[in-house]
Amino acid sequence: MKPLRPRLAPTLVLLVLLPVMIALGFWQLDRGAQKQQLLDTWARHRDAAPVLGTDLYTLPDPDFRRVTLRGTFDPDHSLLLDNRQRDGQVGVELLQPFHDQASGLWVLINRGWLPWPDRRTPPVFTTPSQPVSLQAWVYVAPGSAFQLGDPTPTQQWPRLVTAIEPATLWTQLDRSGFARELRLDPSPAAYRLDWPVVNMGPEKHLGYAVQWFAMSSALVVLYLYLGWHDYKKETPHGRGTQPPERT
C-alpha cells in the first residue's frame, strides 16, 4: 500500500468543501421528503368532501382541505404576487380578502394568475360586487412560510408583493382571519388556476442530492490521487533518504 502524503492545499480544500457538499446533499433529501409529505397530504384530501368555513379553525389537519364559502370579496385591499410566469409570460397572482358570511371569518383567496406584459400600466382585473358562493382549498407552502414584508402605511392598493403571509395582512387590517392562503377552484370569479402543488417535485431533489454525493465522492478520490501522485513525484531527499557520501 502506497503511503498517502497529501499537500496542505488539497487537505484544506477537502476539509472546507466536503462537509458543505455532504450537508447540501442531505438538505436536498430533506426537502424532497417535505415535498413528498405535502403531495401525500394533498392526495389524501383532494377527493374528500369540502368542509364549511366554520370548520377551518376546528379541523385538526386543514392542509389542502377544500372549503365551501359564501360571502363577499374586499376589492380595496388586493395583493398582487409578483414574479409569476405561465408559458413564458410574466404576470402576477391576484389575492383578495374574502369575508365568509356563515363563520364571520376573513380568508385570503388566491383568484389565480393574470398576465402583466407592460409594467408601465397596472394589471386589469374585476371583483364581484355581490355575495358569491365558491369553493377553495387550503394551500400549504413547502419549506418556510411566505412573508408579506413590511409595506409602508402609505403604500397604495393594490399592493405589489413578492411573498404572502396572511396573518401579517390581518394584523395590518385589524381583522380576524385564517392564517393560510386559500386557492380558488374553477368558478366565474377565478382567473387562470393551473398552478402545481409544488414547484419542484421530490424526484428532482433526489437527483440533486445524488449529484452532491457524487461530487463529494469525486472530491475524496481526487484528494487520494493527489496524495499518492505527489508521493511518487518526491525526490529521494523528499522521502527522507541521506545524500551519498563523497569519496
C-alpha positions, 0 to 999 in steps of 0.5 A: 500500500502506497503511503498517502502524503497529501499537500496542505492545499488539497487537505484544506480544500477537502476539509472546507468543501466536503462537509458543505457538499455532504450537508447540501446533499442531505438538505436536498433529501430533506426537502424532497421528503417535505415535498413528498409529505405535502403531495401525500397530504394533498392526495389524501384530501383532494377527493374528500368532501369540502368542509364549511368555513366554520370548520377551518379553525376546528379541523385538526389537519386543514392542509389542502382541505377544500372549503365551501364559502359564501360571502363577499370579496374586499376589492380595496385591499388586493395583493398582487404576487409578483414574479409569476410566469405561465408559458413564458409570460410574466404576470402576477397572482391576484389575492383578495380578502374574502369575508365568509358570511356563515363563520364571520371569518376573513380568508385570503383567496388566491383568484389565480394568475393574470398576465402583466406584459407592460409594467408601465400600466397596472394589471386589469382585473374585476371583483364581484360586487355581490355575495358569491358562493365558491369553493377553495382549498387550503394551500400549504407552502413547502419549506418556510412560510411566505412573508408579506414584508413590511409595506409602508402605511402609505403604500397604495392598493393594490399592493405589489408583493413578492411573498404572502403571509396572511396573518401579517395582512390581518394584523395590518387590517385589524381583522380576524382571519385564517392564517393560510392562503386559500386557492380558488377552484374553477368558478366565474370569479377565478382567473387562470388556476393551473398552478402545481402543488409544488414547484419542484417535485421530490424526484428532482431533489433526489437527483440533486442530492445524488449529484452532491454525493457524487461530487463529494465522492469525486472530491475524496478520490481526487484528494487520494490521487493527489496524495499518492501522485505527489508521493511518487513525484518526491525526490529521494531527499523528499522521502527522507533518504541521506545524500551519498557520501563523497569519496 
